[in-house]
């Protein structure tokens, strides 16, 4: 795996009043500590990730904000996944999964046209 770019991705990017609850920030930080400096490590997530991982952030367009409808959230997650796959051609992606079904649907829809290696962490 040496010299490959590793992208730790959270397509949901939960944002509750400007804070990200749960374990996703610490898990992303653990991956950075494990694989850097042998590999370039990026953290892909919505705007909520920008403040915490500014120097190694790959921005996805949407956060999952409180009060957003389930339908809108799922559309945003699919669009985040499509954006991630488009930006990450040839890279290794480790998916942190809140939206497991949505992630699998996105992989089925978009993966076959992209040169990617995807690992799903549930």
Secondary structure, DSSP 4 states (H G I P E B T S, - for coil): -TT-EEEEE-SS-EEBTTB--SSHHHHHHHHHHHHTTTSEEEEEE-GGGTTTSGGGEEE-S--EETT--HHHHHHHHHHHHHHHHHHTTTSEEEEE-SSHHHHHHHHHHHGGGS--EEEEE-
